[in-house]
């Protein structure tokens, strides 16, 4: 029961990540200029309220520089997507908190898990605040989108929360028990693959934040070069990794290719080492599919449906790898040798 609840929350967070990607890609994230955690759950119901919110939106640079003249109907279109995104976040909080209280009071949750689950709930609340911190950066003068740095913070926190809930659900569903130890050589490779996936996602966040996918729309070369011109054009050098469009896209490509290689090797090694065949197949399919989605997104110049699937694919790939790492984790214990029979000597 506890595992089913946690996996339900994780599925809702996955949907939230997809919604967030669609919100960013359509430019809807800046359509609501007020942060009202409670009252904001109610949508506008009168023309006067719609006009008031539209008037607030008309004051920010995104309207004057990008969407000027698209009218109240255009505003409603982007408003509803952002409102749905925020409402879904509130629903996640409710679906997490109410069962947590009931399961805790009725003793269905192990006491050792309660502090962890309480911390996860607080992190979920923090994620809402970080979301507003990110959105507010888009209201700055001459800014038509949110800060890439704040976008990456928001994305990383969401995926951290998602991964922690998935891991806790797996530990609840499959607690430590006696079973054969998996091959030792797979663990370092699995952890290296997990690190590579995380770095690739962070690089993808900066790629999205800088709209770097709108340039260099060729593959595998970037305008005829393996390494694009201007890779180190910014000073100091470290700025290129987060602010230089050419460098950010190249790094994302490179990390994605390293991840493809690592996870492919891991899938084959796992298949040969006797890991569950379904898990090895899912891992290989997830990484190949995600790589193909990334290339397609680039070549098609970031169409919203494909780019949204690409963001969802990153979370799905992370999920499959988490399941594998959990299987290989220290929760596994070697089979204990049977104790020798006790001989009872006659008195």
N, C-alpha and C positions, 0 to 999 in steps of 0.2 A: 504493500500500500504506500509506504513512504517513497520507495523508488519510483512508483508510477506518478506520484505527485511531483517529485523533483524533475522527472523527465518531461512532464507536462509543462512545468515552468520553463525548462530549457527550450522546449519547442516554441513556446511563446516568445522567448528572447531571440531565437533564430528568426522568427517571423518579424520581430522588431528590427533586427539587423537588416533584413531585406527591405522593410518599409523605410528605414533610414537611408538606405542606398537610393531608393526611388525618390525620396524627398530631396536628397542632395542633387541628384541628376536632373530633376525637373525645376530646380531653383525654388522649391516650395518652402524650404526651411525658414526663410525670413518673412513669411507672410503673417506671422503672429508676433507682434511686438510687445506683448505683455506676458509675464510669467506669473500665472495664478494656479498653483498646484491643486487647489480644491475647486474654486469657482470656474477655473478654465475648462473643467470637464463639460460644462454646459455650452453648447454652440449658440451662435446668434439666432434669435427668433424673430426679430423685427427688422424692418428696412432701416430704421434709425440706427440700430446697433451695427448692421452691416456697413452703413455709410461711415460710422465712427471708426470702425476698424480699417476700412479702406482709406480713410483720411490719414490715419497713422502710417499706413504702408506707403502712401504717396510722399511722405517726408523723408524716406530713406533713399540712399543712392541707388539701390537695385532698381527701384521704380523709375527714377529719373534717367538712369543711364542704360537700362536694359528693357524695361517693360512699360515705358511711358505710353499712355494712350490705350492700354489694353482693356480698360473699363472694369466695371464691377463684376461682370460675368467671368472675365479672366482671373480676377482676384479670387472669386469664389472657388475656381478650379484649383488653384494652388493652395488656398486656405484649407480646403477639406482634406487634402492629403496630409498636411502638417498637423491638423487637428486630430486626424485618425492616428497618426504616429504618436502624438502625446497621450491620447486616450488609451491606446494600447499599452503604453508604459504604466499608466495608472492601474489598468486591469492586471498587469503582471504583479504589481505590488499587492493587490487584493488577493489574487490567487496564491501568492506566496505566504502572506501573513495569516489569513484566516485558517487555512489548514495547518499551518505551523502551530498556532495557538491550540487548536483542537487536538492535533496529534500529540502535542507536548503534554497537555493536561490529562489526556487519557492514557499516557504512558506508552504510546506506540513508537516513540522515537527514543533511541538510546540516549541516555543523559550526556554521554561524552560528545554527541553531535550537536546538542543544543547551542553551545557557545558559537560553534562554526556557523550554524544556520542563522543565528542572530546577527553575526557579523555580515553574512551575505545579504541579509535584509537591509542593513545599514548601507552597504555598498550599493545596493539598488537605489536607495534614496539619494546617495551621493551622485549616482549616474544621472539622475534627473537634474541635479544642480549643475553638474558639468555640462549637460546638454544645453542649459540656458547660458552658461558661461561661453560655450561655443557659439551659439546663435547670436549673442550680443556683439561678438566681434564683427558680424556682418553689418552692423549699424554704423560702423565708423565712417568718417568722411571718405569719399571716393572708393568705398569698398562695396563690391557687388556680390561677395561670397564670404563665407566664414574663414577664419584663420586656419591654414593647414595644420599648424601646431595644435590648435585646440581640437580640430577635427580628429587628428591622430590620437590625442588623449581620450577623447570620447569613444572612439572605436576600440582602442586597446582596453579600456575599462569595461566596455560591453562584452568583449570576447573573454576577458579575464573572469568576469562574473559568470558568463555562460560555461566556460571550461570548468570552473570550480563546482558549479551545480551538476554538470554532467559527471564529473569525477566522484562527487559525493553520492550521486545516484548509483553509479557503478559499484562503489564500495558498499552501499547498502544492499544492492541486489546480489552481489557476489562478495560476501565478507571473507576475510582471511580464513583459509581452510587448507587442509592438507591435500596437496595434489602434486603431480610431477613438476619439477622446475623446468621452465622453457630453456632453450639453448642460451648460454651466457653471452655468446658473441652477438646476439641480436639487440641486447639492451643498449650498448653504446651507439649502435647505428640508429636505433629508434629515437634515442634522445637527441642525437645530432639532427635527425630528420625533423623532430619537433621544433628544435631551435631554428632550423632553416625555414620552416613554415611560418613561424612567428615573425622572423625578420622580413620575410617576403610580404606578409600582411602589413607590417609597418611601412615598408617601402610603397606598397599599394595605396596606403592611406595618404602618403605625401603625393603620390602620383595623382590621386583623385583630387586632393586639396589644391594642387597647382594646375589642375586641368591639363596635365602633361600628356594625356592620351589623345589630345586634339592635334598634336604635332607628331612628326616622324612616323607617319602611318604606313610604314613599310616593314617587312619582316623577312629574314632576320637582320638585314642591314638597316642602318638608320641614315637615310638619305645617301646611300652608297658607301657608308663607312661602318666598320664594326664598332668603333668608339666614336661617338659624334664629336664634331668640332665644337669647341667651347665647353668641354667637359669641366675644365678647371677655371672658368672665366671669373668666378667670384672670389673675393678675398675677405676674410681669411678662407683657407681651403675648405674647412668643415662646412661652410655655408652651402657649398655646392651639393652636399648630400641631402639637403632639405629645401633649398630655395632655387636651385638651378634646374630648369625644366629638362634640359638635355641629360644632365647627370642623374636626376631622379628617375627618369624613364629608363635609362640604361641600367641603373642599379636594380630596378624592379625586374627588368628582363633577365639580367644575370642571375639574380637570386631565384627567380622562378625556374630558370633552367637548372640551377644547382639542386633545387628542391625536387624537380622532376627526376633527375638522375638518382638522388639519394633515396627517394621513396620507391622508385622502380627497383633499385637494388634490394631495398628492404622487403618489398613484396615478393621478389623472386627468392631471396634468402629465406623468408618466412615460409614460403611454399615448400621449399626443399627441406626445411628443418622440422616439418611436421606441425606447424601452427595450423589453426583452423583454416581450411581452404577458403571458406566464404570470406573471412577477414582479409586474407591476402588478395583475393580478387577485388573486394571492395576498395582496398587501398590503392591498387593499381588503376582501377577504373576511375576513382575519384581524382587522382593526381593527373592522369592523362586528360580527363574531361575538363578539369580546371585549367590546365595549360592551353587546351584548345579554345576554351572560352576566352581566355586572356588574349590570345592571338586574334581571334575573331573580333573581339571588342576593339582592338587596335586597328585592324584593317578596315573595319566598317565605320571608324571614327566615332566610337562610343555611342551607339544607339542605346536608348534607355532600357529596353527589355533585355538586351544581351548583357549590358553592363551590370544590370541588377542581378541577373543570373550569375555573373562572374563573382559578385560580392557574396551571394548565397553559396556559391561553390567553395569559396574560401572557408566559410564556417563549416560546411559539410566535410571538407577535407580535414579540417582540424578535429572534427568529431571522430572520424574514422581513426585518425592517428591517436587520439586520446584513448579510444577503446583498446587499441593495440598496446600502447604504453602501459595502460592499466593491467592488461593481461600479463605483460612482462615485468610488472612492478614487484617490489619486495613483498607484496601481500601474498605472493605464492610461497609455499613452503615445501621443502622436499618431503617425500613420503618417509615417514618414520619407520625404522626397522622394527620388525616384530620382536618383542622382548623374548628372551629365551625362556623355555618352560621352567617353572620352579619345581625343583625336586624336594620332596618332603621325606626326610629320612625317618625311619621308625624310631620311636622313643626307646 
